[in-house]
Amino acid sequence: MAVPKKKISKARGGSRRSHNALAIPSHSVCPNCQEAKLPHHVCANCGWYNDRQVIEKQDI
């Protein structure tokens, strides 16, 4: 069976895991309603994207 030759040091293991951190998703401001939204996504509050209304929002 394949077995590691020796223990991997803490520095080597830590440097391998240095890119595993989770990033906080960025937010942009909707130009129509000034609510926070994800970039390149339709605004969940008003349904606008790229200076036009894409989704009709219904009042329930």
Backbone as ProteinMPNN parsed JSONL, in Angstrom:
{"seq_chain_A": "MAVPKKKISKARGGSRRSHNALAIPSHSVCPNCQEAKLPHHVCANCGWYNDRQVIEKQDI", "coords_chain_A": {"N_chain_A": [[0.831, -1.187, 0.0], [0.357, 2.308, -0.593], [2.024, 4.6, 1.364], [2.519, 7.603, 3.202], [5.82, 8.944, 3.209], [6.923, 10.475, 5.303], [5.788, 12.52, 8.1], [3.843, 15.35, 7.24], [4.846, 18.657, 7.637], [3.633, 21.273, 9.876], [3.814, 23.818, 8.761], [3.952, 23.305, 6.01], [1.511, 22.013, 5.571], [-0.205, 24.067, 6.378], [0.385, 26.07, 4.515], [-0.557, 24.878, 2.234], [-3.268, 24.885, 2.737], [-3.84, 27.58, 2.638], [-5.399, 28.899, 0.775], [-7.992, 28.162, 1.206], [-9.839, 29.682, 2.548], [-13.039, 31.123, 3.198], [-14.698, 33.529, 1.208], [-16.226, 36.69, 1.722], [-19.286, 37.46, 0.241], [-19.54, 40.018, -2.204], [-21.383, 43.12, -2.34], [-23.533, 45.213, -4.233], [-25.183, 48.311, -5.058], [-28.549, 48.726, -5.878], [-29.526, 50.556, -8.686], [-32.089, 51.489, -8.973], [-33.772, 51.156, -6.633], [-32.027, 51.471, -4.523], [-31.349, 49.39, -2.801], [-29.347, 46.8, -1.274], [-27.712, 44.426, -3.338], [-26.652, 41.429, -5.045], [-23.825, 41.574, -7.22], [-24.298, 41.604, -10.766], [-26.758, 40.322, -10.736], [-30.343, 40.041, -10.703], [-32.238, 42.483, -9.018], [-33.64, 41.629, -5.969], [-35.554, 43.026, -4.635], [-36.888, 44.947, -6.306], [-36.825, 43.96, -8.914], [-35.273, 44.88, -11.039], [-32.702, 44.998, -13.547], [-29.72, 45.942, -15.054], [-30.544, 48.579, -15.766], [-33.236, 48.273, -16.533], [-36.55, 46.912, -16.148], [-36.879, 43.602, -15.318], [-38.217, 41.54, -14.033], [-41.547, 41.266, -13.089], [-42.811, 42.492, -10.161], [-45.125, 41.318, -7.828], [-47.659, 42.479, -5.699], [-48.609, 41.003, -2.762]], "CA_chain_A": [[0.0, 0.0, 0.0], [1.087, 3.567, -0.594], [2.02, 5.24, 2.665], [3.397, 8.771, 3.182], [7.172, 8.665, 3.683], [7.067, 11.095, 6.618], [4.722, 13.454, 8.459], [3.914, 16.666, 6.617], [4.994, 19.656, 8.688], [2.518, 22.214, 10.05], [3.988, 24.933, 7.825], [3.605, 22.842, 4.668], [0.067, 21.795, 5.54], [-0.867, 25.36, 6.47], [0.525, 26.808, 3.259], [-1.438, 24.234, 1.265], [-4.633, 25.297, 3.056], [-3.926, 29.039, 2.727], [-6.391, 29.402, -0.172], [-9.279, 27.537, 1.502], [-10.679, 30.578, 3.327], [-14.265, 31.558, 2.546], [-14.74, 34.959, 0.935], [-17.518, 37.333, 1.947], [-19.798, 37.908, -1.051], [-19.621, 41.463, -2.335], [-22.709, 43.652, -2.609], [-23.612, 46.486, -4.921], [-26.424, 49.025, -4.767], [-29.485, 48.766, -6.993], [-29.692, 51.954, -9.103], [-33.502, 51.857, -8.966], [-34.355, 51.261, -5.291], [-30.919, 51.671, -3.591], [-31.196, 48.258, -1.892], [-28.164, 45.99, -1.525], [-27.961, 43.253, -4.171], [-25.436, 40.803, -5.538], [-23.464, 42.091, -8.534], [-24.683, 40.815, -11.939], [-27.984, 39.595, -10.433], [-31.552, 40.85, -10.658], [-32.559, 42.97, -7.675], [-34.736, 40.851, -5.389], [-36.555, 43.936, -4.091], [-37.706, 45.63, -7.314], [-36.834, 43.21, -10.164], [-34.545, 45.582, -12.104], [-31.347, 44.583, -13.882], [-29.126, 46.649, -16.192], [-31.372, 49.76, -16.047], [-34.565, 47.948, -17.058], [-37.268, 45.98, -15.288], [-36.822, 42.261, -15.894], [-39.204, 40.714, -13.348], [-42.683, 42.007, -12.536], [-43.035, 42.169, -8.76], [-46.55, 41.33, -7.511], [-47.984, 42.76, -4.305], [-49.472, 39.938, -2.243]], "C_chain_A": [[0.874, 1.248, 0.0], [0.915, 4.254, 0.753], [2.924, 6.466, 2.583], [4.755, 8.446, 3.805], [7.405, 9.251, 5.073], [5.921, 12.07, 6.842], [4.926, 14.792, 7.741], [3.935, 17.712, 7.721], [3.787, 20.589, 8.744], [2.611, 23.365, 9.051], [3.576, 24.521, 6.412], [2.109, 22.61, 4.532], [-0.701, 23.107, 5.588], [-0.766, 26.155, 5.182], [-0.322, 26.17, 2.158], [-2.884, 24.688, 1.482], [-4.824, 26.814, 3.048], [-4.978, 29.621, 1.793], [-7.78, 28.836, 0.091], [-10.232, 28.454, 2.258], [-11.904, 30.978, 2.518], [-14.245, 33.07, 2.375], [-16.144, 35.492, 1.204], [-18.045, 37.815, 0.607], [-19.936, 39.425, -1.085], [-21.052, 41.88, -2.655], [-22.57, 44.941, -3.393], [-24.975, 47.094, -4.615], [-27.275, 49.043, -6.029], [-29.685, 50.226, -7.408], [-31.149, 52.419, -9.045], [-34.024, 52.093, -7.552], [-33.309, 51.443, -4.189], [-30.838, 50.591, -2.513], [-29.906, 47.517, -2.241], [-28.549, 44.766, -2.34], [-26.63, 42.664, -4.58], [-25.104, 41.371, -6.908], [-23.856, 41.1, -9.632], [-25.886, 39.915, -11.657], [-29.154, 40.571, -10.461], [-31.809, 41.252, -9.211], [-33.772, 42.201, -7.156], [-35.847, 41.753, -4.88], [-37.469, 44.506, -5.175], [-37.723, 44.928, -8.67], [-36.111, 43.885, -11.312], [-33.172, 44.959, -12.287], [-30.905, 45.359, -15.107], [-30.037, 47.774, -16.691], [-32.685, 49.443, -16.755], [-35.213, 46.926, -16.135], [-37.373, 44.632, -15.981], [-37.932, 41.388, -15.314], [-40.295, 41.628, -12.807], [-42.869, 41.56, -11.087], [-44.517, 42.327, -8.455], [-46.71, 41.618, -6.021], [-48.975, 41.717, -3.808], [-50.128, 40.412, -0.97]], "O_chain_A": [[1.986, 1.243, 0.526], [-0.206, 4.462, 1.219], [3.986, 6.399, 1.965], [4.823, 7.75, 4.818], [8.012, 8.604, 5.926], [5.18, 12.407, 5.919], [6.046, 15.295, 7.65], [3.122, 17.654, 8.644], [3.018, 20.687, 7.787], [1.589, 23.834, 8.55], [2.93, 25.289, 5.7], [1.506, 22.958, 3.517], [-1.727, 23.254, 4.924], [-1.714, 26.837, 4.793], [-0.759, 26.864, 1.24], [-3.635, 24.855, 0.522], [-5.896, 27.286, 3.427], [-5.412, 30.753, 2.008], [-8.672, 29.017, -0.737], [-11.343, 28.034, 2.583], [-11.825, 31.152, 1.302], [-13.831, 33.802, 3.274], [-17.134, 34.81, 0.938], [-17.329, 38.515, -0.11], [-20.389, 40.04, -0.12], [-21.836, 41.087, -3.178], [-21.594, 45.673, -3.23], [-25.818, 46.457, -3.984], [-26.781, 49.338, -7.117], [-29.988, 51.06, -6.555], [-31.412, 53.621, -9.065], [-34.653, 53.119, -7.293], [-33.678, 51.558, -3.02], [-30.317, 50.843, -1.426], [-29.428, 47.598, -3.372], [-29.576, 44.137, -2.081], [-25.594, 43.321, -4.474], [-26.015, 41.628, -7.695], [-23.753, 39.889, -9.44], [-26.021, 38.857, -12.271], [-28.978, 41.774, -10.268], [-31.619, 40.455, -8.293], [-34.804, 42.131, -7.823], [-36.977, 41.295, -4.709], [-38.686, 44.549, -4.996], [-38.559, 45.263, -9.51], [-36.314, 43.502, -12.464], [-32.558, 44.464, -11.342], [-31.635, 45.429, -16.095], [-30.272, 47.904, -17.893], [-33.192, 50.276, -17.506], [-34.532, 46.175, -15.437], [-37.892, 44.531, -17.093], [-38.523, 40.582, -16.033], [-40.012, 42.632, -12.153], [-43.062, 40.373, -10.824], [-45.109, 43.355, -8.783], [-45.987, 41.069, -5.189], [-50.058, 41.567, -4.373], [-50.9, 39.672, -0.36]]}, "name": "protein", "num_of_chains": 1, "seq": "MAVPKKKISKARGGSRRSHNALAIPSHSVCPNCQEAKLPHHVCANCGWYNDRQVIEKQDI"}
